Amino acid sequence: MIKAILHEACLSMTGNKLRSFLTTLGIIIGVCAVVMMVAAGQTVQNIIQERFVAMGANLLIIRSERPKATVKTSGPMTSITLDDANALKTLRGLDVVAPVLNASAQAINGPYNWSVSITGTTPDYMKTANWEIAKGRGLNQQDIRKGTTNVVIGHEVMTELYPYEDPIGKTIRIKNQPFNIVGVLKEKGSSTGGANQDSAVMMPLLTVQRRFNRYAKLNAVNHIAVKFSETENLNLVEQRITRFLRARHKIKDEDPDDFRIFNIAEFVENIKLIGTVLSILLAAIASISLVVGAIGIVNMMLVSVTERTREIGIRKALGAPNNWIMLQFLFEAVLISMIGGTIGLILGIGFSQLGGHIYHVDVPFSLWPVVLSFTVAFVVGVVSGVFPAHKAMKLDPIEALRYQ
């Protein structure tokens, strides 16, 4: 019986190829959109998560929670200082402590100029952010101690300002001040916050304080990056740092902290949650096209029932059971939906991988979009075919035979 019903469904579909194709096209577009949106959500989630994980789960960032200064200034008036960073180096369990002072400026080399982000720090910062040197060398302790004009530039700064020459040993001018390039960083891409890390220029913290910070006497820094031993418990390390800084800042028990500690592990968990919500949201938006496709199937099947009213009457007059009539139209709707779902799945995976290849991004492939696509296609086919099939089943054979 099933074989005969499927045969009839195939004959009906091939009898009007253009109408069947246009109806199937709605499901193809819907399933393709869902697969691509889910892949996009997972890709974004993985990229952000990988960048956080690359920093290490044992990385902490200490930032100022509220400014202490009441006078509005353009300097980094924060509660976190270089003295705090130096003091934290004595705390048990901390492997690396790197103070960071940021600035921005225009860098120039002859006719070329480029906007750069200046990072004043120490050699330990390379370890906290997992930076690597592509050529030349990094900053050393002598650079830090003397506040030299030696700098390390990002990959994009090199390609924009020194497109035809090796920048090592060359001079770069920043705010009309000459600096000597001693190293080039490996390409790193955008940060999790969207900042272009390859446009960075690293220089000694003391150099940034003297040349780019009018408020150097305050000894303030933008943040302190801390890496602790992987054998240490994250919560215990945070508590230890909190008690230490509260004591240094002479904060009373009833007063809140004037700093905040961010840990990468929390960021990763939050990113996972955001990525999941993003995937669901994108899939929900794309599912609107599936609804449109389902409406197309309902419309086609109703037209088909009307066109084949006389045929239905003849079948019923010859003794065909009602459930056979219903299954015939239901199978036809499901078959259209499943064919569209299969083609849409293949196209969705293909376009996703093509987009990843074009933008040099690894697009993940998992089985659950496949299961989701076939499940959705089957459900859409059943739901959109029930009403037309029920209508065909309820037709009165006498009235159907009279239909012209």
C-alpha positions in Angstrom: 0.0 0.0 0.0 2.7 2.4 1.0 4.6 1.8 -2.2 1.5 2.4 -4.3 0.7 5.7 -2.4 4.3 6.9 -2.9 4.1 6.1 -6.6 0.9 8.1 -6.9 2.5 11.0 -5.0 5.5 11.0 -7.4 3.2 10.9 -10.4 1.2 13.9 -9.1 4.4 15.9 -8.5 5.9 15.2 -11.9 2.5 15.9 -13.6 3.0 19.6 -12.8 6.8 20.1 -12.6 6.9 23.9 -12.4 4.3 24.2 -9.6 6.0 21.4 -7.7 9.4 23.1 -8.1 8.2 26.5 -7.0 6.5 24.9 -3.9 9.7 23.0 -3.1 11.7 26.2 -3.5 10.1 27.8 -0.4 11.3 24.8 1.7 14.7 24.9 0.1 15.2 28.5 0.9 13.9 28.1 4.5 16.1 25.1 5.4 19.1 26.6 3.7 18.6 29.9 5.6 18.3 28.0 9.0 21.4 25.9 8.4 23.4 29.0 7.4 22.3 31.1 10.3 23.0 28.3 12.8 26.5 27.8 11.2 27.1 31.6 11.4 26.1 31.7 15.1 28.4 28.8 15.9 31.2 30.3 14.0 31.0 33.6 15.8 30.8 31.8 19.1 33.8 29.6 18.3 36.0 32.6 17.1 35.3 34.6 20.2 35.7 31.6 22.5 39.0 30.6 20.9 40.5 34.1 21.4 39.6 34.1 25.0 40.8 30.6 25.6 44.1 31.4 23.8 44.8 33.9 26.6 44.5 31.1 29.1 42.0 30.3 31.8 44.5 31.5 34.4 44.4 35.1 33.2 43.0 38.0 35.4 42.5 41.6 34.4 42.3 44.2 37.1 40.7 47.5 36.2 39.5 50.5 38.1 35.9 50.3 39.2 35.4 54.1 39.7 37.7 57.1 39.4 39.0 58.7 42.5 39.5 62.1 40.9 36.7 64.6 41.0 38.2 67.0 38.5 37.5 66.1 34.9 40.8 65.4 33.0 41.9 63.7 29.9 44.4 61.5 31.7 43.7 57.9 32.9 42.6 59.0 36.4 42.1 55.5 37.8 42.5 53.8 41.2 44.9 51.2 39.7 48.6 52.3 39.7 52.0 51.1 38.7 52.8 50.8 42.4 49.9 48.3 42.8 51.4 46.2 39.9 54.8 46.2 41.5 53.3 45.3 44.9 51.3 42.4 43.4 54.5 40.7 42.2 55.2 39.8 45.8 51.8 38.1 46.2 52.0 34.3 46.5 50.7 32.3 43.5 51.1 35.0 40.8 53.4 34.1 38.0 53.2 37.2 35.8 52.1 40.7 36.6 52.1 43.3 33.7 50.8 46.9 34.1 49.4 48.4 30.9 49.0 52.1 30.0 47.3 52.8 26.7 47.3 55.8 24.3 46.5 56.4 20.6 48.3 58.5 18.0 49.1 58.8 14.3 52.3 57.0 13.2 54.3 58.3 10.2 57.0 57.0 7.9 57.8 59.3 5.0 54.6 59.6 2.8 52.8 56.8 4.8 50.8 57.4 7.9 48.6 55.0 10.0 46.5 55.3 13.2 48.0 53.2 15.9 47.2 52.1 19.5 50.1 52.6 21.9 50.6 50.0 24.6 53.0 51.0 27.3 54.0 47.9 29.3 56.7 45.5 30.4 58.2 42.4 28.7 55.9 40.3 30.9 52.8 41.5 28.9 53.9 39.3 26.0 53.3 36.3 28.2 49.9 37.4 29.5 48.4 38.2 26.1 50.3 35.3 24.2 52.0 37.7 21.9 54.8 36.4 19.7 57.6 38.1 17.8 57.7 37.6 14.1 61.1 39.2 13.5 63.6 41.2 15.5 63.2 41.2 19.3 60.8 42.2 22.0 61.3 44.9 24.7 63.9 44.0 27.4 64.5 45.0 31.0 67.0 47.7 29.9 64.3 49.3 27.7 61.9 49.3 30.6 64.3 50.6 33.2 65.7 53.5 31.0 62.4 54.3 29.2 64.1 54.0 25.8 62.6 54.9 22.4 62.7 51.2 21.2 59.4 49.9 20.1 57.8 46.8 18.7 55.2 47.3 16.0 52.2 45.2 15.0 51.9 43.3 11.7 49.5 45.9 10.1 51.7 48.8 11.1 54.5 47.1 9.2 52.5 46.5 6.1 51.0 50.0 6.0 54.1 52.0 6.9 56.9 49.8 5.5 55.3 48.0 2.5 58.6 47.7 0.5 61.3 47.5 3.2 62.3 45.6 6.4 61.2 47.9 9.3 63.8 46.5 11.8 66.2 49.3 12.7 64.2 51.9 10.9 62.7 55.0 12.6 58.9 55.6 13.0 57.5 58.9 14.0 54.6 59.1 16.5 53.2 62.5 17.4 56.3 64.0 15.7 58.6 62.0 18.0 61.2 59.5 16.6 61.2 55.9 17.8 63.4 53.0 16.8 61.8 49.7 15.7 63.4 46.7 17.2 60.8 44.0 16.5 57.6 43.1 14.7 54.7 41.1 16.3 53.1 38.1 14.7 49.7 38.7 13.1 46.9 38.4 15.7 43.7 39.8 14.2 40.9 41.7 16.1 40.5 41.3 19.8 37.3 40.0 21.5 36.2 43.6 21.8 36.7 44.3 18.1 39.9 46.3 18.4 42.6 45.8 15.7 45.5 44.2 17.6 47.8 44.3 14.6 47.8 48.1 14.7 49.5 48.1 18.1 52.8 49.7 18.9 54.4 48.4 22.1 56.9 50.6 24.0 58.2 50.8 27.6 55.7 51.9 30.1 58.0 54.7 31.3 58.3 56.0 27.8 54.5 56.3 27.4 54.3 58.0 30.8 56.9 60.6 29.8 55.9 61.3 26.2 52.1 60.6 26.0 50.7 61.1 29.5 50.5 64.5 31.1 49.5 62.9 34.3 52.5 60.6 34.7 53.0 61.8 38.3 49.8 60.0 39.3 51.5 56.7 38.2 48.1 55.5 37.0 47.7 52.6 34.5 44.7 51.4 32.5 44.8 47.9 33.8 47.0 45.2 35.2 47.2 41.8 33.6 47.9 38.9 35.9 48.6 35.3 35.2 48.6 32.8 38.1 49.8 29.3 38.5 47.5 26.7 36.9 47.6 24.7 40.1 46.1 27.6 42.1 42.3 27.8 42.6 40.8 30.7 40.7 38.5 31.9 43.5 41.2 31.8 46.1 43.5 33.8 43.9 40.8 36.4 43.3 40.1 36.6 47.0 43.8 37.0 47.8 44.2 39.8 45.3 41.0 41.5 46.5 42.2 41.5 50.2 45.6 42.7 49.1 44.4 45.7 47.1 41.7 46.7 49.6 44.4 46.8 52.3 46.7 48.8 50.0 44.0 51.3 49.1 42.9 51.5 52.7 39.3 50.7 51.9 37.0 50.3 54.9 35.0 47.1 55.4 31.7 48.7 54.7 33.0 50.5 51.5 32.9 48.8 48.0 36.1 48.0 46.0 37.5 50.7 43.8 38.7 48.1 41.4 37.2 45.1 39.5 38.8 41.7 38.7 37.8 40.1 35.4 38.7 36.4 34.7 38.8 34.7 31.3 36.9 31.6 32.6 33.8 33.7 33.3 34.1 35.4 29.9 34.2 32.0 28.1 31.1 30.8 29.9 29.3 34.0 29.1 30.4 33.7 25.4 29.0 30.2 25.3 25.7 31.4 26.5 25.6 34.4 24.2 26.6 32.2 21.3 23.8 29.7 22.0 21.2 32.4 22.3 22.5 34.0 19.1 22.2 30.7 17.2 18.7 30.2 18.4 17.7 33.8 17.5 19.2 33.6 14.0 17.6 30.2 13.4 14.2 31.6 14.6 14.5 34.5 12.2 15.4 32.2 9.3 12.5 29.9 10.2 10.1 32.6 9.0 10.9 31.5 5.5 10.0 28.0 6.5 6.6 29.2 7.5 6.2 30.8 4.1 7.3 27.6 2.5 4.7 25.6 4.5 2.0 28.0 3.4 3.1 27.4 -0.2 2.7 23.6 0.3 -0.8 24.1 1.8 -1.8 26.2 -1.2 -0.5 23.7 -3.7 -2.2 20.8 -2.0 -5.5 22.6 -1.8 -5.3 23.4 -5.5 -4.4 19.8 -6.2 -7.4 18.5 -4.2 -9.7 20.8 -6.2 -8.2 19.7 -9.5 -8.4 16.0 -8.7 -11.9 16.1 -7.1 -13.3 13.9 -9.8 -10.4 11.5 -9.5 -11.0 11.3 -5.7 -14.7 10.6 -6.3 -13.9 7.7 -8.7 -11.4 6.2 -6.2 -14.0 6.4 -3.4 -16.7 4.9 -5.7 -14.4 2.0 -6.4 -14.0 1.3 -2.7 -10.8 3.2 -1.8 -10.8 3.7 2.0 -10.7 7.2 3.4 -7.4 6.7 5.1 -5.8 5.8 1.6 -7.1 9.0 0.2 -5.8 11.0 3.2 -2.4 9.2 3.1 -2.0 9.9 -0.6 -2.2 13.7 -0.2 -0.3 13.6 3.1 2.6 11.6 1.6 2.7 14.0 -1.3 3.1 17.0 1.0 5.7 15.2 3.1 7.6 14.2 0.0 7.7 17.7 -1.3 8.9 19.0 2.0 11.6 16.3 2.5 13.0 16.8 -1.0 13.2 20.6 -0.4 14.7 20.0 3.1 17.4 17.7 1.6 18.4 20.2 -1.1 18.2 23.1 1.3 20.5 21.2 3.7 23.1 20.5 1.0 23.0 24.1 -0.2 23.2 25.5 3.4 26.2 23.4 4.2 27.8 24.3 0.9 27.3 28.0 1.1 28.5 28.0 4.8 31.7 26.3 3.9 32.2 28.5 0.8 31.8 31.6 3.0 34.3 30.2 5.5 36.8 29.6 2.7 36.3 33.1 1.3 36.8 34.8 4.7 39.4 32.3 5.9 37.2 31.2 8.8 36.7 27.6 10.1 33.0 27.0 9.9 32.0 24.1 12.2 29.9 21.3 10.9 27.7 19.3 13.4 25.1 16.6 13.0 22.3 18.5 14.8 21.6 20.9 11.9 21.1 17.8 9.8 18.7 16.3 12.3 17.0 19.6 12.7 16.6 20.1 9.0 15.0 16.7 8.3 12.8 17.0 11.5 11.6 20.4 10.5 11.0 19.3 6.9 9.0 16.3 8.0 6.9 18.3 10.5 6.3 21.1 7.9 5.2 18.5 5.4 2.8 16.8 7.9 1.4 20.0 9.2 0.9 21.6 5.8 -0.6 18.4 4.4 -3.1 17.5 7.1 -5.8 20.0 6.2 -5.7 19.4 2.4 -5.6 15.6 3.0 -8.5 15.8 5.5 -10.5 17.8 2.9 -9.9 15.2 0.2 -10.9 12.4 2.6 -14.2 14.1 3.5 -15.3 14.7 -0.1 -18.6 13.1 -0.9 -18.1 10.6 -3.8 -21.4 11.5 -5.5 -20.6 15.2 -5.4 -17.0 14.5 -6.5 -18.2 12.5 -9.5 -20.4 15.4 -10.6 -17.5 17.9 -10.3 -16.4 19.2 -13.7 
